[in-house]
Structures are given as structure tokens and as C-alpha cells.
Amino acid sequence: MSKKKKHKETNIENYYDLRVDQVDELVSILKNETPTEQKEISYNIEECIGTEAAEQGVEREYKTRGKDKEFNPYKLDRLSRVPTFIKAFVIKFWFAGMVCYLIGMGLGSIITNDENRMLLTGVVLGIVVDLLVNPAMRYFQSSDREYDNYMMFPFPFKKFWTFFANVAYYMVVVLVVNYMYTGLNLLIDVIKGTEGGANINVGVEPLLYGVFCFIADMIFIGIKDLIVYLVRRHRKIKEENASV
């Protein structure tokens, strides 16, 4: 006899599907009703908690200021009003600057070789992104998955291979950031009219390093998204032509 293997659901497209029938059944149980006797659900908090004001049919206004300030469960917090781009930039910028400060600058007296220190910075940045940055953005995002546009590997399920992929990827990002510093110093030399090789006009520090990391990261993510879009478009056109 062959045993049926339990297949773990890993379909990303159906990950956020809402089980409406189960939600309706739960609501009817909480209201001590059977599904056939279910009434229209009210979103008025007074009616849900059964207060005297609800019995009288009086709509209540919440006090948002002063000592009698009340909690409004439907009020959106200020953080939710901030655009996703700004929140993603702050998260990635801060962690990249922190890694630069602790590894790139903090280990300068221990690891004197610039290439080795740059390599280690890329490894640590990849680990931080995989363990802290991406899980934080997955936690903040809604069912629209708006933070997927700011992750190289935007999978809602934890994948073991993404750890090594992020490490390798951010080693490349750090290398590109190094070239961005070199290009910036060359540009400053051209503006000054200095002859010869590039002088160190702008050194490595956490603030500009975080900005450069974010720019390089978004360039690679944009290229990846473009490739995915072209592949999907080609596949869709191929399927439409085959169906004709």
C-alpha cells in the first residue's frame, strides 16, 4: 500500500486568500447563532459590546484629546500613513549604515586589508538582511505585499537557500558601493581639475554608505523585476498564441 504524502501548501498566489466561509461561521458562533439564523454584521463598536447607547440607537463620537481621551479601534496610526518607499528606505538605510559602522569602520584596526574588510561587510550585511530586515518588512506589510518591491527574494515562506543567496547578493552590492565611492571621488577630481588618479575626497561613513547601499540594492531589484516581467509577458503571449 502506498502512503499518501502530505503536501505542505506553499503556493504563494494563495497565501493571503481569506477563508470567508470560516470567518462567517466563527462570527455566528460568537453571536450564539446558527449559520442559517445569521443576521447582518454591524461594524459599530457600541452595538458589538451591547452598551446602553447602542440600545438607544445613539451614535457615539470618540474623544481624541484631553484627559477623557478614548481608544478608537478604527483609527489609523500615523506610521501607517507614511509611504512604503520612505519606510523601506529608512529600514534598509539604517541597517546598512549600522553594518558599515560596526564592521567596515569598527574592524579597521583589526582587519587592515580593505578587500577582506569589504568582503566581511558584505557577508554580515547579507546575514542581517536575511534575519532582520526582510522579516521586519514581511511583518509590516499588508495583504497587498507592498514591501515585495524592496526585497530581492520576496518569498512569504522562509526558505533555507535564501540565507546563502542574500549573503552572496550583498557581497556584490557592497562591491558596487565601493565602485560608487570611487566614481564619486573621480567626479570630484574632474570638477576640481585635478590630474592623475582619484584622490580620497569622500571617505566611507555610515550615512552615505547606507544611501549608496539602498541605491545599488534598488537598481538590482529593478533589473530583477524587469526580467521577471518580461519572462511572464513572453509566457503569457506564448500561451495565448497556443490557445488560438
N, C-alpha and C positions, 0 to 999 in steps of 0.2 A: 504494500500500500504506500502510496506516495503522500507525504505530508505537505499540506499547503503552507507555503511560506507567507508569513505576514509581511506585507509590503508597507513600509513606512511612507506615509504621504509626504512627498517632497515637491509637489507641484507648486511652483512659485506663483503661477497665474491664479490659483485658487486659495492662496494663503490667507487672504483677507476676506474671503467670502463669508457673509453673515448668514447664520442659520436662523432664518426668520421664524420658521415654524417652532423651533425650540424656544426662542425668545417669547413668542406668544403663549406657549404652554406654561413657561415659568411665570409669566405675568398673571395668567389665570389662576395658577396655584397660589400665588401670593395674595391674590384678591379673594381667595376662597370661592372660586367659581370654576365651573367646568368649561371646557373649550366651547361648547355649544351655547352656554349662557354668557359668554364673554361680552362685556359692554365696551363702548368706546373709551379708549385710554385718555385720561386727562394729563396734561403737562403742567397744570397749576399745582405748585407745591402745597398750597393750602388744602386743596382737595385730596391730595395724596396722603397727607398726615391727618386729615379729618378734624381740623380745628373749627372753632365756633364761627370764624369769619367765613369759612368755606360753606358752612351750613346756611349762612345768611346770604350767600352769593355775593359777598363783597370782595372786590379785587384789592389786593394789598400792595402798597408801594414800599420798597425796601429803603431803609435809611442807610446811606453810604458814608455819612460824616457824623462827627460828634461822638459823645460817649455812648449813645444808643445805636451805634453802628451795627448792622446785622449782616449775616452771611447770606450772600446771594449765590445759589448754586449754578445759575445760568450766566453769571458774569465772566467774561473772558479776561484773563490776566494780561498784564502789559507785555510780558515776554512773548505771548502768542501773536501779538500784533507786529513784532519785529520781523522783517522779511527774512526768508530762509537763507538767502545769499549772505546776509550780514552775520547770521548766527553760525553758518558753516564756516565763514571766513574767520570769525573770532576763535572758534574751536580749533581749527587746523593751524591758524597762525600762532595761537598761544602754545600749543604742544610742540610745534616745530621750533619756536623760539626757546622753549624750555630745554629741549634736547640739545640745541646749539649751545646754550649757556652751560649745561652740566657736562656735556661730552666734548663738543668742539672747542670750547674755551676752558672748561674746568680741568680737562686732562692734558692741556697744552704742555705743562711741565713734566708730565709722566710719559706721554707719547709724543716725542719731538718730531717724528716723521709726519708731514702733512697728509700724505696719501693714506697712511694707516689710520690716522685720526679721522679723516673724511670717510673711509670705509666703515669704521666703527660707528660713526654718526649715522650713516645710512642704515646699518643693521638695527641700532637702537630705535631709530625713528620708525622703521617698519614694524618692530615689535610693539611700540607704543600705539601706532595707528591700529594695528590688528586687535590689541587687547583693550584699548581705552577709547580711541577716537571713533572708530566705526560702531562699536556697541553703544556709545553715547548718542550718536546720531540716529541709530535704529530705535533707541528708546524715545527720543524726542519726536520722531516722525509720526505722521498720522497714516490713515489707510491710503492716502494718495501717494505715499512713499516719495515725498518731495526731496529727501536727502540722498536718494539714489544717484542724482546728478552730480554729487560731490564725493562719490566713492568709486574707486577703480573696480572693486569687486562687490557690487551691491546685492549680495545674497541675503535673504531674510533668515536662512538657516545657517547655523555655524558649520563651516567647512574646515576640515583639518588642513587641506592643502593651501588655503588662503593665507595661513601664517607664513609659510615659506614664500608664497607669491608676493605678499606685501613686503617682506624683507628684501627680496631681490628687486622689486619695483622701486622701493625708496632708496636703494643704493644707486639706481640710475637717476632718480630725482635729485639726490644730493650731488651727483656728478654734474648734472645740468646746472644746478645752482652755483657750483664752483665756476663754470664757464660764464654764467651770468655776471658774477663778480668781476671776472677777467674782462668781459666785454664792457662793463661799466667803467672800469679803470682805463681801458683803451679809449673809450669815448671821451673821458675827461682829458686824457693826454692830447687827443686830437683837437679838442676845444681850446686847450691851453697852448697848442702849438709845440708841444714837447716832442723831441725827436728820440728815436731809439725804442726800446721795449717799454712795456706797460709798467708804470710805477704804481705802487700801492697807495692810491688816493683814498679809497674807501675800504676799510678793513671789515672783517667778519664780526658782526654783533647780532644779538638775538632779534631785534626789531626788524631790520631789513632782511635778515635771514628768513624770518617767518613769512614775510611778504613774498620773497623770491620762491620759497618752497610752495606757497599757495599758487603762485602764477604757474610755475613749472608743473605742479600737480594737475591744475585745471587744463593746461594745454594737452597733457597726455590723456586725461579723461575725455576731453573734447574729441581727440583723434579716435579714441576707442568707441565713443558713442557714434561718431560718423561712420566708422567701419561697420558697426552693428546695424545702423540704419540702412546702409547700402546693401548689406547682405540680406536683411529682411525684405527690403524692397525688391531685390532681384529674385528672391524665393517666391514672393507674392506674385510677381509678374509671370514667373515660370509656372506657378500653379494655375493662374488664370488662363494662360495660353494652353495648358494641358487640358483644362476643362472645356475649352471651346471645341 
